[in-house]
Amino acid sequence: MDLSLYRVLFENSAQAMLVLENNVFVACNRAAMDLLKVDRKSKVRRLHPANLSPPVQPDGVMSEVKAEHMITLACERGRHTFDWVHRNANGLDFTVEVELTSLKYRTRDLILVRWRDLAECDEVYKQLQFCSVLFQGMTDAIVVADENNRIVDVNAAFTSLTGYERVEALGQPTGFMKSGRHPKPFYQRMWHMLNQDGGWEGEVWDRHKNGHVYPKNLKINVIRNLQGEVCHYLGIFRDSSQQKKHERKLQELAYYDPLTKLANRRLLLERLEQRLLANDRTHSRTALLSIDVNEFKSINDTYGHPVGDELLVEIARRLSSVIRACDTLGRMSGDEFLVISDVTRDEEDMAVLAEKLLAEVDRPFHISGKQLSSSLSIGIAFYPRDADSSSELISNADMAMYQAKRKKNGGYCFYDQSIGDYHHLKLNMEKGIKEAILSESFTAYFQPIVDLSSHSVCAYEALARWFDPERGSVSPEEFIPLAEETGMIQSLSEQVFRRCCEFLRHMGDAAEFKLALNLSAQQLKSKTLVEWLKGLSEENGVSLSRFKVELTESTLISNLDMVTRNLRALKALGVDIVLDDFGTGYSSLTHLKSFPIDCIKIDKSFVRDLSECQASDNYLIVKAIIKMAQSLRLTVVAEGVETEGQLDLLRRLGCDQAQGYLFSRPKPWEECIG
């Protein structure tokens, strides 16, 4: 055989190779030169192995002595392998595994030297060790299967997630943990994708060793050898139970009210849109019930928000017990609920549903050791009869609900066009009030109150007036209730108060009369009422002791504690307290005893029909009110006095003061001076 072939193999081998003869190197290949960092073979030839090594080996033996011993062993045994530290031309040491093989070539005794760089081996080992640590340290479970889909290795996370120890899993088919939830076609599609695309990813339900079924996110990759044949399958998975729980939580937060657990506004609107689309396809109808809890703010203010929240939860539970399973009940906001109901019936049946809802909430509630009463106002609108869109349907149901709310104890109301017209007028009026407040168009007119014994003016009642450029003079009966409802009464009252202060400043300290202000229920229940009035009086340079406040009995039945505190604080500042419209509402001796009242006003409805007939109802009522007030040492004012006959009769009955058109209509303070 041609020796040149062997020379080519020797020279081009990737492994470092050298030849020893008489214990010195006589040949080396390129790989050996690279390790020794030399550029010519002559720098290696005729050198003893010790000349290419540090003086001493790691075991403390001189390199020359140890090299001679290793060569001797190779000659004796034919082959000898050991580790050796060499030093390259740059002075850096490197460790190799040396294999010495004794050879006979013709008459020459040679030794073939092969080096394997242990630094490279150490790097490979480190990489393998790193992969092993990574494999075992992964929080995701890893399972490796052979080409027959039998498990050959798993990591620690596999045991943690499945409950199976490594020894229990080895040799098992990968499907040994199947839950039975997935049908056969599911796995057929999985294997089709694995064979076609080399991978699959998705959710699988498996069974834990303890028997419980759980979801996991699984990713499978096919591993092929150099010939393209499948040699392994690598599966990586994690338990997705917490993820699904988190997703459910997000779903709840996105679509359900956290307090009542009912559908929230977003879900209600989505379901309403879907329902209306279905109505269009099937030519069917949907009823929308807008439900509002009456006087809920008062309950919140009186008992606190925790009690209010408990009440809403209990109301939601009761409403849920009434509606059908196919209907949707949800909380739109605050104390407002919606019911979306399929209409296979007529208005009469919707009325029955509304009455059931009302009756359910009408029963007393027992919350935090308190017995509470509540009621509902319900507005009902139909699609497509009353609206062309979901937003219009909600708006119309709301309008019907507010119409129901105008009744004394709520109830229900069906939407019709007249309600829409009223609501449109109401919106225009609300807009007008806002503009009038901004332009300071509200003013005060004053009507005198006359002392019947001295025939002199003893007080004036300040009455709000609004003169609109387009509407003309607007009746207080139109704008006062709406201002109270929309929360604009405070700003309106402030403008009236300033006009009162102008009047009093002009009259100076010589004026012996007081001005009577009307306060709404909303204002009397406010925690800031007294500070607000004190601030306005100081700002306008007028003492609060020059005022009276008038309130109706209906304002006393809500939030009694706050109203009482406010009235007593005003009384301490010298403000007189007047109970207006006495006899028309919740007339009660308890109110007269419990509140710091100075004066009662007999409602004009009793004065209007007052006659000499001592057997008439009005005569007896007025007489009884005056006698009662006198016994309680309260001043009595008769409202609505228009005739001399009424005035004379009131004097004879012992009435203290009177007010009405007989004396003067309400007018600006400038005219009162004249």
C-alpha positions as CSV (number, residue, x, y, z in Angstrom):
1,M,0.0,0.0,0.0
2,D,1.2,3.5,-0.8
3,L,2.5,5.1,2.4
4,S,1.5,8.5,1.1
5,L,-2.1,7.7,1.9
6,Y,-1.2,7.2,5.6
7,R,0.8,10.5,5.5
8,V,-2.3,12.3,4.3
9,L,-4.4,10.8,7.0
10,F,-1.8,11.6,9.6
11,E,-1.4,15.2,8.5
12,N,-5.1,16.0,8.2
13,S,-6.4,14.2,11.2
14,A,-8.5,16.5,13.5
15,Q,-6.9,14.8,16.5
16,A,-3.4,15.9,17.5
17,M,-0.9,13.2,16.6
18,L,2.9,12.9,17.0
19,V,5.6,10.2,16.6
20,L,8.3,9.4,19.2
21,E,11.6,7.6,18.4
22,N,14.3,7.2,21.0
23,N,12.2,9.2,23.4
24,V,12.1,12.4,21.2
25,F,9.5,13.6,18.7
26,V,10.3,12.9,15.1
27,A,6.9,14.0,13.5
28,C,3.7,15.9,14.3
29,N,0.6,16.9,12.4
30,R,-1.2,20.2,12.1
31,A,-3.6,19.6,15.0
32,A,-0.6,19.1,17.3
33,M,1.0,22.3,16.1
34,D,-2.2,24.2,16.8
35,L,-2.2,23.0,20.4
36,L,1.5,23.8,20.8
37,K,1.0,27.2,19.1
38,V,4.0,26.7,16.7
39,D,4.2,27.5,13.1
40,R,6.9,25.0,12.0
41,K,7.4,21.3,12.7
42,S,11.1,21.9,13.3
43,K,10.2,23.6,16.6
44,V,8.9,20.2,17.7
45,R,11.3,17.7,16.2
46,R,14.2,16.3,18.2
47,L,12.5,17.5,21.5
48,H,11.8,15.3,24.4
49,P,8.2,15.4,25.7
50,A,9.5,17.1,28.9
51,N,10.8,20.0,26.7
52,L,7.2,20.8,25.8
53,S,6.0,20.5,29.4
54,P,6.3,22.4,32.6
55,P,9.2,21.2,34.8
56,V,6.8,19.4,37.2
57,Q,3.5,17.6,36.6
58,P,0.4,18.2,38.8
59,D,1.3,15.1,40.9
60,G,4.7,16.6,41.8
61,V,6.8,14.3,39.6
62,M,9.4,15.9,37.4
63,S,8.1,15.9,33.8
64,E,11.3,14.3,32.4
65,V,11.3,11.4,34.8
66,K,7.5,10.9,34.4
67,A,7.7,11.0,30.6
68,E,10.5,8.3,30.6
69,H,8.3,6.1,32.8
70,M,5.2,6.6,30.6
71,I,7.2,5.6,27.5
72,T,8.5,2.6,29.2
73,L,5.0,1.4,30.2
74,A,3.8,1.9,26.6
75,C,6.7,-0.2,25.3
76,E,5.9,-2.9,27.8
77,R,2.1,-2.9,27.4
78,G,1.9,-1.9,23.8
79,R,-0.5,0.9,24.7
80,H,-0.8,3.3,27.6
81,T,-3.2,6.2,28.3
82,F,-2.7,8.9,30.9
83,D,-3.3,12.7,31.5
84,W,-0.5,15.1,30.9
85,V,0.1,18.8,31.2
86,H,2.0,20.4,28.2
87,R,3.1,24.0,27.7
88,N,2.6,25.8,24.4
89,A,4.9,28.3,22.8
90,N,3.0,31.1,24.5
91,G,3.9,29.7,27.9
92,L,0.4,28.6,28.7
93,D,-0.2,25.1,30.1
94,F,-2.9,22.8,28.7
95,T,-4.1,19.4,29.7
96,V,-4.4,16.5,27.3
97,E,-5.3,12.9,27.5
98,V,-2.3,11.1,26.0
99,E,-2.5,7.7,24.3
100,L,0.9,6.1,23.5
101,T,0.9,3.1,21.1
102,S,4.1,1.1,20.5
103,L,4.8,0.5,16.8
104,K,7.4,-1.4,14.8
105,Y,8.3,0.1,11.4
106,R,10.9,-2.1,9.6
107,T,13.8,-1.9,12.0
108,R,12.7,1.2,13.8
109,D,10.9,1.2,17.2
110,L,8.3,4.0,17.1
111,I,5.6,5.3,19.5
112,L,2.4,6.9,18.0
113,V,1.3,9.7,20.3
114,R,-2.4,10.9,20.2
115,W,-3.6,13.9,22.2
116,R,-7.2,14.6,23.2
117,D,-7.7,18.2,24.4
118,L,-9.3,17.8,27.9
119,A,-10.3,21.5,27.8
120,E,-12.7,20.8,25.0
121,C,-13.9,17.7,26.8
122,D,-14.4,19.7,29.9
123,E,-16.4,22.2,28.0
124,V,-18.6,19.5,26.5
125,Y,-19.0,18.0,30.0
126,K,-20.0,21.4,31.4
127,Q,-22.5,21.9,28.6
128,L,-24.0,18.4,29.3
129,Q,-24.0,19.2,33.0
130,F,-25.7,22.5,32.4
131,C,-28.4,20.8,30.2
132,S,-29.0,18.3,32.9
133,V,-29.4,21.0,35.6
134,L,-31.6,22.9,33.2
135,F,-33.7,19.8,32.4
136,Q,-34.2,19.0,36.1
137,G,-34.6,22.7,37.2
138,M,-37.3,23.6,34.7
139,T,-40.6,24.6,36.3
140,D,-42.4,23.2,33.2
141,A,-42.7,19.4,33.1
142,I,-40.6,17.7,30.4
143,V,-41.1,14.2,29.1
144,V,-38.9,12.5,26.5
145,A,-40.2,9.5,24.6
146,D,-38.6,7.3,22.0
147,E,-39.7,6.6,18.5
148,N,-42.3,4.1,19.8
149,N,-43.8,6.8,22.1
150,R,-42.5,5.2,25.2
151,I,-41.2,7.4,28.0
152,V,-37.4,7.4,28.4
153,D,-36.9,10.3,30.7
154,V,-38.8,12.9,32.7
155,N,-37.7,15.8,34.9
156,A,-38.5,16.7,38.5
157,A,-41.3,19.1,37.5
158,F,-43.1,16.1,35.8
159,T,-43.2,14.3,39.2
160,S,-44.4,17.5,40.9
161,L,-47.2,18.1,38.4
162,T,-48.4,14.6,37.7
163,G,-47.7,12.8,41.0
164,Y,-45.8,10.0,39.2
165,E,-42.1,9.3,40.2
166,R,-39.6,8.9,37.4
167,V,-39.3,5.2,37.8
168,E,-43.1,4.9,37.5
169,A,-43.1,6.8,34.3
170,L,-40.1,5.2,32.5
171,G,-41.3,2.7,29.8
172,Q,-44.9,3.9,30.0
173,P,-46.7,5.0,26.8
174,T,-47.1,8.8,26.9
175,G,-50.9,8.5,27.0
176,F,-51.0,6.6,30.2
177,M,-52.3,9.7,32.1
178,K,-55.3,10.3,29.7
179,S,-58.3,11.7,31.5
180,G,-60.9,10.3,29.0
181,R,-62.3,13.8,28.3
182,H,-61.0,14.0,24.8
183,P,-62.6,11.9,22.0
184,K,-60.5,9.7,19.7
185,P,-60.6,12.3,16.8
186,F,-58.8,14.8,19.1
187,Y,-55.7,12.6,19.3
188,Q,-56.0,11.7,15.6
189,R,-55.7,15.3,14.7
190,M,-52.8,15.8,17.1
191,W,-50.8,13.0,15.6
192,H,-51.6,14.2,12.1
193,M,-50.1,17.6,12.9
194,L,-47.1,16.0,14.6
195,N,-46.4,13.9,11.5
196,Q,-47.1,16.7,9.1
197,D,-45.6,19.8,10.8
198,G,-43.2,18.2,13.3
199,G,-45.0,19.8,16.3
200,W,-48.3,20.4,18.1
201,E,-49.4,22.8,20.8
202,G,-52.7,23.0,22.7
203,E,-54.7,22.3,25.9
204,V,-55.1,18.7,27.1
205,W,-57.0,17.4,30.1
206,D,-55.0,14.7,31.9
207,R,-55.5,12.7,35.1
208,H,-53.2,13.2,38.1
209,K,-52.0,10.1,40.0
210,N,-54.4,11.0,42.8
211,G,-57.3,10.8,40.4
212,H,-58.3,14.4,39.9
213,V,-58.5,15.7,36.3
214,Y,-56.6,18.9,35.4
215,P,-55.9,21.0,32.3
216,K,-52.4,21.6,31.0
217,N,-50.8,23.5,28.2
218,L,-48.8,21.0,26.2
219,K,-46.2,21.5,23.4
220,I,-44.8,18.5,21.5
221,N,-41.8,18.5,19.1
222,V,-40.6,15.7,16.9
223,I,-36.8,15.1,17.0
224,R,-35.2,13.4,14.0
225,N,-31.7,11.9,13.5
226,L,-29.3,12.8,10.7
227,Q,-31.1,10.4,8.4
228,G,-34.4,12.2,9.0
229,E,-35.9,9.4,11.0
230,V,-38.0,10.0,14.1
231,C,-35.8,9.2,17.2
232,H,-37.6,11.0,20.0
233,Y,-40.6,13.1,21.0
234,L,-40.1,16.0,23.4
235,G,-43.2,17.1,25.4
236,I,-43.2,20.2,27.6
237,F,-46.3,21.1,29.6
238,R,-47.6,23.1,32.6
239,D,-50.7,22.9,34.7
240,S,-53.1,25.6,33.4
241,S,-55.6,25.4,36.3
242,Q,-54.4,28.6,37.9
243,Q,-54.3,30.3,34.5
244,K,-57.9,29.2,33.8
245,K,-58.9,30.4,37.2
246,H,-57.2,33.8,36.5
247,E,-59.0,34.0,33.2
248,R,-62.3,33.3,34.9
249,K,-61.5,36.0,37.4
250,L,-60.8,38.5,34.5
251,Q,-64.0,37.4,32.9
252,E,-65.9,38.1,36.0
253,L,-64.2,41.5,36.4
254,A,-65.0,42.4,32.8
255,Y,-68.6,41.1,32.7
256,Y,-69.9,40.8,36.2
257,D,-70.6,43.3,39.0
258,P,-68.2,42.5,41.9
259,L,-70.7,43.4,44.6
260,T,-73.9,41.6,43.4
261,K,-72.3,39.1,41.0
262,L,-74.9,40.1,38.4
263,A,-74.2,41.0,34.8
264,N,-72.5,44.4,34.7
265,R,-73.2,47.2,32.3
266,R,-70.9,45.9,29.6
267,L,-72.4,42.4,29.6
268,L,-76.0,43.8,29.7
269,L,-75.4,46.0,26.7
270,E,-73.8,43.1,24.8
271,R,-76.7,40.8,25.6
272,L,-79.2,43.4,24.7
273,E,-77.6,44.0,21.3
274,Q,-77.7,40.2,20.7
275,R,-81.3,40.0,21.8
276,L,-82.4,42.8,19.5
277,L,-80.6,41.3,16.5
278,A,-82.4,38.0,17.2
279,N,-85.7,40.0,17.4
280,D,-85.0,41.4,13.9
281,R,-84.4,38.0,12.5
282,T,-87.4,36.3,14.1
283,H,-89.8,39.3,14.2
284,S,-90.1,38.9,18.0
285,R,-90.1,41.4,20.8
286,T,-88.0,42.2,23.9
287,A,-89.1,44.0,27.0
288,L,-86.6,46.0,29.0
289,L,-87.3,46.8,32.7
290,S,-85.3,49.7,34.2
291,I,-85.4,49.3,38.0
292,D,-84.3,51.9,40.5
293,V,-84.2,51.6,44.3
294,N,-86.2,54.4,45.9
295,E,-84.5,56.5,48.6
296,F,-81.3,54.5,48.4
297,K,-79.1,57.5,48.9
298,S,-80.9,58.2,52.2
299,I,-80.2,54.7,53.4
300,N,-76.5,55.2,52.5
301,D,-76.3,58.5,54.2
302,T,-78.1,57.3,57.3
303,Y,-76.5,53.9,57.9
304,G,-73.3,54.0,55.8
305,H,-72.1,52.4,52.6
306,P,-71.5,48.9,54.1
307,V,-75.2,48.6,55.0
308,G,-76.1,50.1,51.6
309,D,-74.0,47.5,49.8
310,E,-75.6,44.7,51.8
311,L,-79.0,46.0,50.9
312,L,-78.1,46.0,47.2
313,V,-76.8,42.4,47.4
314,E,-80.1,41.3,49.1
315,I,-82.2,43.2,46.6
316,A,-80.2,41.5,43.7
317,R,-80.9,38.1,45.3
318,R,-84.6,38.8,45.6
319,L,-84.9,40.1,42.1
320,S,-83.0,37.0,40.8
321,S,-85.5,34.7,42.5
322,V,-88.4,36.2,40.5
323,I,-87.1,36.5,36.9
324,R,-87.0,33.5,34.5
325,A,-83.8,31.6,33.7
326,C,-84.0,32.8,30.1
327,D,-84.1,36.5,31.2
328,T,-81.0,38.6,32.1
329,L,-80.8,40.6,35.3
330,G,-77.9,43.0,35.7
331,R,-76.7,46.0,37.7
332,M,-76.2,49.0,35.4
333,S,-74.8,51.4,38.1
334,G,-75.3,52.3,41.7
335,D,-78.9,51.4,42.6
336,E,-80.1,50.8,39.1
337,F,-80.8,47.4,37.6
338,L,-82.0,46.2,34.2
339,V,-84.0,43.1,33.2
340,I,-83.9,41.9,29.6
341,S,-86.9,39.7,29.0
342,D,-88.2,37.8,25.9
343,V,-91.7,38.9,25.2
344,T,-93.9,35.9,24.3
345,R,-96.7,37.6,26.2
346,D,-98.5,40.9,26.3
347,E,-98.2,44.0,28.6
348,E,-100.5,42.4,31.2
349,D,-97.9,39.6,31.8
350,M,-95.1,42.2,32.0
351,A,-97.2,44.0,34.6
352,V,-97.5,40.8,36.6
353,L,-93.7,40.4,36.5
354,A,-93.2,44.0,37.6
355,E,-95.7,43.5,40.5
356,K,-93.8,40.4,41.6
357,L,-90.6,42.3,41.6
358,L,-92.2,45.1,43.6
359,A,-93.7,42.8,46.1
360,E,-90.4,40.9,46.6
361,V,-88.6,44.1,47.5
362,D,-91.4,45.5,49.6
363,R,-90.9,42.9,52.3
364,P,-88.6,44.2,55.2
365,F,-84.9,43.6,55.1
366,H,-82.9,42.6,58.1
367,I,-79.3,43.8,57.6
368,S,-76.6,44.2,60.3
369,G,-79.1,44.0,63.1
370,K,-81.4,46.7,61.5
371,Q,-84.8,46.3,59.9
372,L,-84.9,48.4,56.7
373,S,-87.7,49.1,54.2
374,S,-87.2,49.7,50.5
375,S,-89.2,50.0,47.4
376,L,-88.7,50.1,43.6
377,S,-89.6,52.2,40.7
378,I,-89.8,50.3,37.4
379,G,-90.0,51.5,33.8
380,I,-90.9,49.1,31.0
381,A,-90.2,49.6,27.3
382,F,-90.6,47.2,24.3
383,Y,-88.5,46.6,21.3
384,P,-89.3,47.3,18.5
385,R,-92.5,49.1,19.5
386,D,-91.0,51.8,21.6
387,A,-87.5,52.1,20.2
388,D,-85.3,51.4,17.1
389,S,-82.0,50.7,19.0
390,S,-80.6,49.5,22.3
391,S,-79.6,52.9,23.5
392,E,-83.1,54.3,22.7
393,L,-84.7,51.4,24.4
394,I,-82.7,52.0,27.6
395,S,-83.4,55.7,27.4
396,N,-87.2,55.1,27.1
397,A,-87.3,52.5,29.9
398,D,-85.4,55.0,32.1
399,M,-87.9,57.7,31.3
400,A,-90.8,55.4,32.2
401,M,-89.0,54.5,35.4
402,Y,-88.6,58.2,36.4
403,Q,-92.3,58.6,35.6
404,A,-93.0,55.8,38.0
405,K,-90.7,57.4,40.5
406,R,-92.9,60.5,40.6
407,K,-95.6,58.5,42.3
408,K,-95.5,58.5,46.1
409,N,-94.3,55.0,46.6
410,G,-92.8,54.2,43.2
411,G,-94.5,51.4,41.3
412,Y,-94.2,50.6,37.6
413,C,-95.0,52.5,34.4
414,F,-95.0,51.5,30.7
415,Y,-93.4,53.9,28.2
416,D,-95.5,55.9,25.8
417,Q,-95.0,59.0,23.7
418,S,-96.4,61.3,26.3
419,I,-93.6,60.3,28.7
420,G,-91.1,61.0,26.0
421,D,-92.6,64.4,25.4
422,Y,-92.5,65.2,29.1
423,H,-88.9,64.0,29.4
424,H,-88.0,66.3,26.4
425,L,-89.6,69.3,28.2
426,K,-87.8,68.3,31.4
427,L,-84.4,68.2,29.7
428,N,-85.1,71.6,28.1
429,M,-86.1,72.9,31.5
430,E,-82.9,71.4,33.1
431,K,-80.8,73.0,30.5
432,G,-82.5,76.4,31.1
433,I,-81.9,76.1,34.8
434,K,-78.2,75.5,34.2
435,E,-78.0,78.5,31.9
436,A,-79.9,80.7,34.4
437,I,-77.5,79.8,37.2
438,L,-74.5,80.6,35.0
439,S,-76.0,83.9,33.9
440,E,-77.3,84.6,37.5
441,S,-80.8,85.0,36.2
442,F,-82.4,83.8,39.4
443,T,-83.6,86.4,41.9
444,A,-85.8,86.7,45.0
445,Y,-89.2,88.3,45.5
446,F,-90.4,89.1,48.9
447,Q,-93.9,88.7,50.4
448,P,-94.6,90.4,53.8
449,I,-95.8,88.5,56.9
450,V,-98.0,90.8,59.0
451,D,-98.3,90.7,62.8
452,L,-102.1,90.7,63.4
453,S,-101.9,92.5,66.7
454,S,-99.8,95.4,65.6
455,H,-100.8,95.4,61.9
456,S,-97.1,95.8,61.0
457,V,-94.8,93.8,58.8
458,C,-92.8,91.4,61.1
459,A,-91.0,89.3,58.4
460,Y,-90.7,88.7,54.7
461,E,-90.6,85.3,53.0
462,A,-88.0,85.1,50.2
463,L,-89.4,83.4,47.1
464,A,-87.2,82.3,44.2
465,R,-88.1,83.8,40.8
466,W,-86.9,83.1,37.3
467,F,-87.5,85.4,34.3
468,D,-86.3,83.6,31.2
469,P,-85.9,85.6,27.9
470,E,-87.8,82.8,25.9
471,R,-90.1,81.3,28.6
472,G,-90.9,84.5,30.4
473,S,-91.8,84.2,34.1
474,V,-91.3,80.5,35.0
475,S,-93.4,79.2,37.9
476,P,-91.4,78.0,41.0
477,E,-93.5,74.8,40.9
478,E,-91.8,74.0,37.6
479,F,-88.2,74.7,38.3
480,I,-87.8,74.2,42.1
481,P,-88.5,70.4,42.1
482,L,-86.2,69.9,39.1
483,A,-83.4,71.9,40.7
484,E,-83.7,69.7,43.8
485,E,-83.8,66.5,41.7
486,T,-80.7,67.5,39.7
487,G,-78.7,68.8,42.6
488,M,-78.7,72.4,41.3
489,I,-80.8,73.8,44.2
490,Q,-77.7,74.8,46.1
491,S,-76.4,77.1,43.4
492,L,-80.0,78.5,42.9
493,S,-80.4,79.1,46.6
494,E,-77.1,80.9,46.8
495,Q,-78.3,83.5,44.3
496,V,-81.6,83.9,46.3
497,F,-79.6,84.3,49.5
498,R,-77.4,87.1,48.0
499,R,-80.6,89.0,47.0
500,C,-81.8,88.6,50.6
501,C,-78.5,90.0,51.9
502,E,-78.9,93.0,49.5
503,F,-82.3,93.7,51.1
504,L,-81.0,93.5,54.6
505,R,-77.9,95.5,54.0
506,H,-80.0,98.3,52.5
507,M,-82.4,98.3,55.4
508,G,-79.6,98.3,57.9
509,D,-79.8,97.4,61.6
510,A,-82.9,99.5,62.1
511,A,-85.0,96.9,60.3
512,E,-86.8,94.7,62.9
513,F,-88.0,92.0,60.6
514,K,-86.5,88.7,59.6
515,L,-86.2,87.1,56.2
516,A,-87.6,83.5,55.8
517,L,-85.6,81.2,53.5
518,N,-87.0,77.9,52.1
519,L,-84.7,75.0,52.4
520,S,-85.1,71.7,50.5
521,A,-84.8,68.2,52.0
522,Q,-81.6,67.8,50.1
523,Q,-80.1,70.8,51.8
524,L,-81.3,70.0,55.2
525,K,-79.7,66.6,55.0
526,S,-76.3,68.0,54.0
527,K,-73.4,67.8,56.4
528,T,-72.2,71.2,55.1
529,L,-75.4,73.2,55.4
530,V,-74.5,75.2,58.4
531,E,-71.0,76.0,57.3
532,W,-72.3,77.0,53.8
533,L,-74.9,79.4,55.3
534,K,-72.3,80.8,57.7
535,G,-69.9,81.4,54.9
536,L,-72.4,83.1,52.7
537,S,-73.6,85.4,55.5
538,E,-70.1,86.4,56.4
539,E,-69.2,86.9,52.8
540,N,-72.2,89.2,52.4
541,G,-71.8,91.0,55.7
542,V,-75.2,89.9,57.2
543,S,-75.7,88.0,60.4
544,L,-77.5,84.7,60.2
545,S,-79.7,85.7,63.2
546,R,-81.6,87.9,60.8
547,F,-83.0,84.8,59.0
548,K,-85.7,82.2,59.4
549,V,-85.6,78.9,57.6
550,E,-88.8,77.3,56.4
551,L,-89.1,73.5,55.9
552,T,-91.9,71.1,55.3
553,E,-92.7,68.1,57.4
554,S,-91.8,65.7,54.6
555,T,-88.1,66.8,54.9
556,L,-88.1,65.7,58.5
557,I,-88.8,62.0,57.9
558,S,-85.5,61.3,56.1
559,N,-82.1,61.2,57.8
560,L,-83.5,62.5,61.1
561,D,-80.1,62.6,62.9
562,M,-78.5,64.9,60.3
563,V,-81.6,67.2,60.0
564,T,-81.8,67.5,63.8
565,R,-78.2,68.4,64.1
566,N,-78.5,71.0,61.4
567,L,-81.6,72.6,62.9
568,R,-80.2,72.8,66.4
569,A,-76.9,74.3,65.0
570,L,-78.9,77.0,63.1
571,K,-81.1,77.6,66.2
572,A,-77.9,78.2,68.2
573,L,-76.9,80.9,65.7
574,G,-80.2,82.8,66.3
575,V,-82.1,81.4,63.2
576,D,-85.8,80.8,63.7
577,I,-87.2,77.5,62.6
578,V,-90.6,77.5,60.7
579,L,-92.6,74.4,59.9
580,D,-94.3,75.2,56.6
581,D,-97.6,73.7,55.1
582,F,-98.6,72.3,58.5
583,G,-101.5,69.9,58.3
584,T,-101.0,68.7,54.7
585,G,-98.3,66.1,55.1
586,Y,-97.0,64.0,58.0
587,S,-98.4,66.3,60.7
588,S,-97.1,64.9,64.0
589,L,-96.9,66.2,67.6
590,T,-93.6,64.2,67.8
591,H,-92.1,66.5,65.2
592,L,-93.2,69.6,67.2
593,K,-91.6,68.1,70.3
594,S,-88.4,66.7,68.8
595,F,-87.3,69.6,66.6
596,P,-86.4,73.2,67.8
597,I,-89.4,74.7,66.0
598,D,-90.5,78.3,66.7
599,C,-93.4,78.7,64.3
600,I,-95.9,76.7,62.2
601,K,-97.6,78.0,59.1
602,I,-101.2,76.9,58.3
603,D,-101.4,75.7,54.7
604,K,-103.3,78.0,52.4
605,S,-105.6,75.1,51.4
606,F,-107.3,75.4,54.8
607,V,-107.4,79.2,54.7
608,R,-108.8,79.4,51.2
609,D,-112.2,77.9,52.2
610,L,-112.3,79.2,55.7
611,S,-115.8,80.3,56.6
612,E,-117.9,81.5,59.5
613,C,-119.6,78.1,59.7
614,Q,-118.1,76.7,62.9
615,A,-119.1,73.2,61.8
616,S,-117.0,73.3,58.6
617,D,-114.0,71.0,58.4
618,N,-111.5,73.9,57.6
619,Y,-112.8,76.0,60.5
620,L,-112.3,73.2,62.9
621,I,-108.9,72.3,61.5
622,V,-107.6,75.9,61.7
623,K,-109.0,76.3,65.2
624,A,-107.4,73.1,66.4
625,I,-104.0,74.0,64.9
626,I,-104.1,77.4,66.5
627,K,-105.1,76.0,69.9
628,M,-102.4,73.4,69.7
629,A,-99.7,75.9,68.8
630,Q,-100.7,78.2,71.6
631,S,-100.4,75.3,74.1
632,L,-96.9,74.6,72.8
633,R,-96.0,78.3,72.8
634,L,-95.5,78.3,69.0
635,T,-96.2,81.3,66.7
636,V,-98.9,80.6,64.1
637,V,-98.8,82.1,60.6
638,A,-101.8,81.7,58.2
639,E,-100.8,81.5,54.5
640,G,-102.9,82.5,51.5
641,V,-105.0,85.2,53.2
642,E,-106.9,87.0,50.4
643,T,-110.0,88.4,51.9
644,E,-110.9,90.6,54.9
645,G,-113.4,87.9,56.0
646,Q,-110.6,85.4,56.3
647,L,-108.4,87.9,58.1
648,D,-111.1,88.8,60.6
649,L,-111.9,85.1,61.4
650,L,-108.2,84.3,61.9
651,R,-107.9,87.2,64.3
652,R,-110.9,86.0,66.3
653,L,-109.4,82.4,66.4
654,G,-106.2,83.8,67.9
655,C,-103.8,83.5,64.9
656,D,-100.6,85.5,65.4
657,Q,-99.5,86.4,61.9
658,A,-100.8,86.2,58.3
659,Q,-99.5,86.3,54.8
660,G,-101.2,86.5,51.4
661,Y,-102.3,88.6,48.5
662,L,-104.6,90.7,50.8
663,F,-101.4,92.4,52.1
664,S,-99.1,92.1,49.1
665,R,-98.1,89.9,46.2
666,P,-94.4,88.9,46.2
667,K,-92.2,91.7,44.8
668,P,-88.6,92.9,44.5
669,W,-87.0,94.3,47.7
670,E,-86.8,97.7,46.1
671,E,-90.6,97.9,45.9
672,C,-90.9,96.6,49.4
673,I,-89.1,99.6,50.7
674,G,-91.4,101.9,48.8
